[in-house]
Amino acid sequence: MRLHALELVPDEAGRSALLDDWQALRDAGLPSQLDHRGASNAPHVTVVSAPLLPQEALDVAEVRLGGLLPVAARLSGLLLLGGERVTIARAVDVDDTVLRRVLAVRAQVPDRHPAGWLPHVTLARRVLRADVPRALEVLAHGGGELVLAGLRRWDPELGAVTTLVDAG
């Protein structure tokens, strides 16, 4: 099942820093989000994904999140998600105001996936467990500041990304 999504996107400096991580993985011969050629592939933090996004969720997102942007966040530790093959992501620390507003948007989407919210930016998918130590070495640098400056919607049925707010 393809899921619709609302996503926070970084400003140009944050996008560039995350693309550097993607490139470093590729240069090391490891899986990287650069390998994903889909229309929606750009560094982002997913706010909510679901089979359908109700109009109420879009309205709440534009008011509650759009009115807050741009907002400072922080790229922090690395996350390993999954089983035999893992997804590697950078955790994104947000302040309580962002968290409350994201939860207000998520409350408007009854069929959201997953049920909880773990803010992160995906760096690589389907990494073999044997390659994880090398990937962690490549990504060993610290996180850093991240400015979330935009809000976009991914519609898999149309294959389209729509910018809802651009405060960057």
C-alpha positions in Angstrom: 0.0 0.0 0.0 1.4 3.4 -1.0 1.0 6.0 1.7 0.3 9.7 1.4 2.6 11.9 3.6 3.0 15.3 5.1 6.7 16.2 5.5 8.8 18.9 7.0 11.8 19.8 4.7 15.0 21.5 5.7 16.4 24.8 4.3 19.1 24.6 1.6 22.0 24.4 4.1 20.3 21.4 5.9 19.4 19.8 2.6 23.0 20.1 1.5 24.4 18.6 4.7 22.1 15.6 4.5 22.9 15.1 0.8 26.6 15.0 1.8 25.7 12.1 4.1 23.9 10.3 1.3 26.9 10.9 -1.0 29.4 9.7 1.6 27.5 6.4 1.9 27.4 6.0 -1.9 31.2 6.8 -2.1 31.8 4.0 0.4 29.9 1.6 -1.8 27.0 1.4 0.7 23.3 1.8 0.1 22.2 5.4 0.1 19.0 7.4 -0.4 20.7 8.7 -3.5 19.9 5.3 -4.9 16.1 6.1 -4.7 15.0 7.8 -7.8 11.3 8.5 -6.8 9.7 11.9 -7.2 9.4 12.3 -3.4 13.1 11.6 -2.7 14.6 14.5 -0.9 15.7 14.9 2.8 12.7 15.3 5.0 11.1 14.5 8.3 7.8 12.7 7.9 5.0 14.3 10.1 2.4 11.7 9.2 1.7 9.1 6.5 -1.5 7.2 5.8 -3.6 5.6 3.0 -5.4 9.0 2.8 -4.9 12.4 4.3 -8.1 14.1 5.4 -8.5 17.7 4.4 -8.7 18.5 8.1 -5.2 17.3 8.6 -3.9 19.4 5.7 -5.7 22.5 7.1 -4.3 21.9 10.7 -0.8 21.3 9.3 -0.8 24.5 7.3 -1.9 26.6 10.3 -0.1 24.8 13.1 3.1 23.8 11.4 3.2 26.3 8.5 2.8 29.2 10.9 5.8 28.0 12.9 8.3 27.7 10.0 11.2 28.2 9.8 12.0 26.4 13.0 15.3 25.3 14.5 15.9 21.6 15.2 19.0 19.5 15.7 20.4 16.5 13.9 21.5 14.1 16.6 22.4 10.4 16.9 22.1 7.7 14.4 19.1 5.3 14.4 19.1 1.7 13.2 15.7 0.5 12.3 14.6 -2.9 11.0 15.6 -6.5 10.9 17.9 -8.5 8.7 18.5 -5.4 6.6 18.3 -2.1 8.4 17.4 1.5 7.7 19.9 4.1 8.9 18.6 7.5 9.9 19.6 10.6 11.8 17.4 11.4 14.7 16.0 14.9 14.7 15.5 16.7 18.0 12.6 19.2 18.0 11.4 21.4 20.8 8.1 20.8 22.6 6.2 23.4 20.6 7.0 21.5 17.3 6.1 18.2 19.0 2.7 19.5 20.2 1.9 20.9 16.8 2.9 17.7 15.0 0.8 15.6 17.4 -2.2 18.0 16.6 -1.8 17.2 12.9 -1.4 13.5 13.5 -4.6 13.4 15.6 -6.5 14.4 12.5 -5.3 11.2 10.7 -7.0 8.1 12.0 -5.2 5.5 9.9 -1.7 6.9 10.4 1.4 4.7 10.0 3.1 4.1 12.3 1.1 4.9 15.4 3.9 6.8 17.1 6.2 9.6 15.9 10.0 9.3 15.8 11.4 12.4 14.0 14.3 11.4 11.7 15.8 11.8 8.3 16.5 8.5 6.4 20.0 8.2 5.1 19.9 4.6 3.7 17.6 1.7 3.4 18.2 -2.1 3.2 21.7 -2.0 4.6 23.0 -5.4 5.3 23.8 -5.9 9.0 27.4 -6.8 8.1 27.8 -3.4 6.5 26.4 -1.4 9.5 29.8 -0.9 11.2 31.2 0.6 8.0 28.2 2.8 7.5 28.4 4.1 11.1 32.1 4.9 10.5 31.2 6.9 7.4 28.5 8.8 9.3 30.5 9.2 12.5 30.6 13.0 12.4 28.3 14.8 14.8 24.9 16.0 13.9 24.4 19.8 13.9 21.8 22.4 13.6 18.9 21.9 11.1 16.4 24.5 10.1 13.0 23.0 9.0 11.8 25.6 6.5 9.0 23.9 4.5 6.0 21.7 4.5 5.1 19.4 1.6 2.6 16.8 0.7 3.4 13.5 -1.1 0.5 12.1 -3.1 1.5 8.6 -4.4 -1.7 8.3 -6.6 -0.6 11.4 -8.6 3.1 10.8 -8.1 3.4 14.4 -7.1 5.0 16.4 -4.4 3.2 19.7 -3.5 4.8 22.4 -1.5 2.3 23.7 1.1 4.6 26.1 2.9 8.0 27.4 1.9 9.5 29.6 4.6 13.1 29.0 3.5 
